[in-house]
Amino acid sequence: AQTVTQSQPEMSVQEAETVTLSCTYDTSESNYYLFWYKQPPSRQMILVIRQEAYKQQNATENRFSVNFQKAAKSFSLKISDSQLGDTAMYFCAFMKHSNFGNEKLTFGTGTRLTIIP
Amino acid sequence: DVKVTQSSRYLVKRTGEKVFLECVQDMDHENMFWYRQDPGLGLRLIYFSYDVKMKEKGDIPEGYSVSREKKERFSLILESASTNQTSMYLCASRRQLLTGELFFGEGSRLTVL
């Protein structure tokens, strides 16, 4: 079974600064996907960024980027030039590869990020 | 835009009551999921469904059942609600692709007294 660990329950940072959220995972799979999801206060959870394990290049989406270290089983999220709208719960998630595309996601316990004006 | 709608944002029920949580998606997604979200525990999978009339247990299925009679609708049933089922329940759907993104509803906060 896969496990996902987020060791930072809460973080806060000043607006415009850069912040890094940590995530580690444990798996015996060689081919899998990793995700960061964002849950703003009282709003729906949305996908922030996705990484395929077979790709060495780290994924980026505008101000969001990841540091994927496959050997260390680490998948951190970096938010650059943080904005007030980045205030949210952030969840790291793991999904093993399947040719049928119907695998479940395993989520971490989340990090509550607050951006301070 | 994909829309996943959960029937109730807030519910208050009594111990022993039967509770139905409904979820509807409008994008013809094959896969649907029910998660439970609790502080410090993250999201835990209760049940998921690959397709109509298909269901599979997740990590914490005890005390719950599901129904998927139509592709767009996935219902979570608490046969006899207990206080330890007080929680936020999240429904999600996904097209069955290799890296299909999950689309979530707004959540249903259930309080069992």
Interface residues (C-beta under 8 A of the other chain):
Chain A: V4 Q6 P9 Y33 Y37 R43 Q44 M45 I46 L47 R50 E52 F91 M95 H97 S98 N99 F100 G101 N102 K104 L105 T106 F107 G108 T109 G110
Chain B: V4 E30 N31 F33 Y35 G40 L41 G42 L43 R44 L45 F48 Y50 G58 L90 A92 Q96 L97 L98 T99 G100 E101 L102 F104 G105 E106 G107
